Amino acid sequence: MKFKRNALILLIIGILLLLAGFLTPIVYRILVSDNGATGIIGGANAPSYIFMLNTMFSGLPAALGFLGVGLAVSSCFCLVFNSTVRKYCGMETSAISLGLSAVGALGIMCFLVWYWMAALGASSEYPIRHPVSIILGILCFIAFVVLIVIYIKKRKANRSAKGLIIDILTSIVYFPAFFFCFSCLYNLV
């Protein structure tokens, strides 16, 4: 009963986060509405408005929305397939799959930042960002490999194809949430 209650609580939190991410730009638009203008000279069309909101909120609505979707999907899965999740998934393997997703998202973001600087030839213009993206990317790769090894050891103790598939799907579902959360954090810093 406690498992279902926790899944239901996470479902509610996921829906609230999804709504917060979806409604933040709308509420902002209503609160600062100036007869339809968005503070851009000459007015603004939808792409300009989306760009302005993304710049102002640093991607926070997208991060909240994807985190809400991840929580809602995984908690719905836990509610519908309660016995399967209890039987084949453990707290350790699920936590490791979330860790793999987070480290993978951060590593890819570091690679994209590095690639952006390298493609534009702007590495020398960013004396801190360039080496930090390389070092953090390497650390993410090492952490990813270490987590894979730990996951394999933990999964060998409880061999299950269903558990493996659920853990892979968990990593995939939460990947966009982690990516946008790290992107939001990057934009704020």
KAZI-V158031 format. One record per residue. N is the residue number from 1. RES is the residue in one small letter. SS is DSSP state (@ for helix, = for strand, . for the rest). PSI is psi in degrees with one decimal (NA if undefined). D_LAST is the distance of its C-alpha to the last C-alpha in Angstrom with 2 decimals. Layout:
N;RES;SS;PSI;D_LAST + N;RES;SS;PSI;D_LAST
//
This chain:
1;m;.;-36.3;42.15 + 2;k;@;-35.8;39.02 + 3;f;@;-47.0;37.44 + 4;k;@;-37.7;38.14 + 5;r;@;-43.3;36.95 + 6;n;@;-40.2;33.58 + 7;a;@;-39.0;33.30 + 8;l;@;-40.0;34.23 + 9;i;@;-43.2;31.63 + 10;l;@;-33.9;28.91 + 11;l;@;-44.6;30.39 + 12;i;@;-43.5;30.14 + 13;i;@;-42.2;26.51 + 14;g;@;-43.5;25.79 + 15;i;@;-40.2;27.69 + 16;l;@;-40.9;25.93 + 17;l;@;-41.0;22.44 + 18;l;@;-45.1;23.84 + 19;l;@;-39.9;25.31 + 20;a;@;-43.4;22.19 + 21;g;@;-36.8;20.27 + 22;f;@;-38.7;23.33 + 23;l;@;-17.8;24.20 + 24;t;@;-50.0;20.92 + 25;p;@;-34.4;21.33 + 26;i;@;-45.5;25.05 + 27;v;@;-41.5;24.86 + 28;y;@;-43.4;22.45 + 29;r;@;-41.0;24.94 + 30;i;@;-42.9;27.79 + 31;l;@;-36.6;26.31 + 32;v;.;10.8;25.39 + 33;s;.;131.9;28.21 + 34;d;=;70.6;30.13 + 35;n;.;40.9;33.17 + 36;g;.;-9.3;31.23 + 37;a;=;152.6;29.06 + 38;t;.;16.0;25.31 + 39;g;.;14.4;24.68 + 40;i;.;130.3;25.01 + 41;i;.;129.0;27.97 + 42;g;.;6.5;30.75 + 43;g;.;-176.6;29.55 + 44;a;.;138.0;27.41 + 45;n;.;-179.1;28.40 + 46;a;@;-48.4;26.72 + 47;p;@;-37.9;24.44 + 48;s;@;-41.1;23.24 + 49;y;@;-42.8;22.67 + 50;i;@;-42.3;20.78 + 51;f;@;-43.2;18.52 + 52;m;@;-43.8;18.00 + 53;l;@;-41.8;17.29 + 54;n;@;-38.2;14.80 + 55;t;@;-42.4;12.94 + 56;m;@;-42.1;13.33 + 57;f;@;-1.6;12.57 + 58;s;.;31.8;9.85 + 59;g;.;10.5;12.52 + 60;l;@;-42.1;13.12 + 61;p;@;-40.5;16.89 + 62;a;@;-41.5;17.20 + 63;a;@;-45.8;15.48 + 64;l;@;-42.5;17.80 + 65;g;@;-47.7;20.70 + 66;f;@;-35.5;20.56 + 67;l;@;-41.0;20.17 + 68;g;@;-41.8;23.12 + 69;v;@;-44.3;25.11 + 70;g;@;-46.8;24.67 + 71;l;@;-41.5;25.84 + 72;a;@;-44.5;28.62 + 73;v;@;-46.9;29.94 + 74;s;@;-37.3;30.00 + 75;s;@;-36.0;31.56 + 76;c;@;-41.2;34.12 + 77;f;@;-43.1;34.99 + 78;c;@;-35.8;35.49 + 79;l;@;-40.2;37.68 + 80;v;@;-43.8;39.78 + 81;f;.;53.1;40.17 + 82;n;@;-51.9;40.26 + 83;s;@;-36.3;42.87 + 84;t;@;-44.6;41.42 + 85;v;@;-43.2;37.97 + 86;r;@;-36.1;39.64 + 87;k;@;-41.4;41.95 + 88;y;@;-12.6;39.77 + 89;c;.;135.9;36.22 + 90;g;.;163.8;35.23 + 91;m;@;-38.4;32.27 + 92;e;@;-48.1;31.48 + 93;t;@;-35.5;31.66 + 94;s;@;-40.2;29.65 + 95;a;@;-38.7;26.87 + 96;i;@;-39.1;26.97 + 97;s;@;-35.1;26.86 + 98;l;@;-38.8;23.73 + 99;g;@;-40.7;22.26 + 100;l;@;-41.6;23.40 + 101;s;@;-44.4;21.78 + 102;a;@;-45.8;18.35 + 103;v;@;-38.8;18.63 + 104;g;@;-43.0;20.04 + 105;a;@;-44.0;17.33 + 106;l;@;-40.0;14.57 + 107;g;@;-42.5;17.02 + 108;i;@;-39.0;17.73 + 109;m;@;-42.0;14.18 + 110;c;@;-41.5;13.91 + 111;f;@;-42.9;17.30 + 112;l;@;-38.9;16.48 + 113;v;@;-46.3;13.63 + 114;w;@;-44.7;16.19 + 115;y;@;-41.0;18.97 + 116;w;@;-45.4;17.40 + 117;m;@;-40.4;17.08 + 118;a;@;-41.0;20.54 + 119;a;@;-34.7;22.19 + 120;l;@;-3.6;21.23 + 121;g;.;32.1;22.04 + 122;a;.;17.7;18.76 + 123;s;@;-39.6;18.13 + 124;s;@;-20.1;19.21 + 125;e;@;-15.7;16.94 + 126;y;.;78.4;13.83 + 127;p;.;-18.4;15.14 + 128;i;.;-47.2;12.16 + 129;r;@;-38.7;10.69 + 130;h;@;-56.0;14.34 + 131;p;@;-32.6;15.61 + 132;v;@;-41.7;12.68 + 133;s;@;-36.7;13.20 + 134;i;@;-49.5;16.91 + 135;i;@;-45.8;17.00 + 136;l;@;-36.7;14.88 + 137;g;@;-41.7;17.05 + 138;i;@;-43.6;20.15 + 139;l;@;-38.5;19.33 + 140;c;@;-40.6;18.83 + 141;f;@;-44.4;22.16 + 142;i;@;-45.2;23.89 + 143;a;@;-37.4;22.70 + 144;f;@;-45.5;23.90 + 145;v;@;-43.0;27.26 + 146;v;@;-43.4;27.66 + 147;l;@;-35.6;27.00 + 148;i;@;-44.5;29.50 + 149;v;@;-44.7;32.06 + 150;i;@;-41.9;31.61 + 151;y;@;-43.1;31.88 + 152;i;@;-42.2;35.06 + 153;k;@;-43.2;36.59 + 154;k;@;-38.6;35.88 + 155;r;@;-28.7;37.14 + 156;k;@;-32.5;40.29 + 157;a;@;-28.3;41.18 + 158;n;.;73.0;41.08 + 159;r;.;127.4;41.94 + 160;s;.;123.5;41.48 + 161;a;@;-37.2;40.82 + 162;k;@;-42.0;39.88 + 163;g;@;-41.3;37.35 + 164;l;@;-45.1;35.86 + 165;i;@;-42.4;35.66 + 166;i;@;-41.3;34.07 + 167;d;@;-38.7;31.41 + 168;i;@;-44.1;30.71 + 169;l;@;-36.0;30.53 + 170;t;@;-44.3;28.16 + 171;s;@;-41.2;25.77 + 172;i;@;-42.0;26.15 + 173;v;@;-38.4;25.76 + 174;y;@;-10.3;22.49 + 175;f;@;-50.8;20.95 + 176;p;@;-36.8;19.68 + 177;a;@;-46.7;18.23 + 178;f;@;-41.3;16.28 + 179;f;@;-46.7;15.25 + 180;f;@;-31.3;14.00 + 181;c;@;-44.7;12.29 + 182;f;@;-36.1;10.36 + 183;s;@;-41.4;9.84 + 184;c;@;-45.5;8.66 + 185;l;@;-41.7;6.15 + 186;y;@;-44.4;5.20 + 187;n;@;-33.9;5.52 + 188;l;@;-36.3;3.79 + 189;v;.;NA;0.00
//
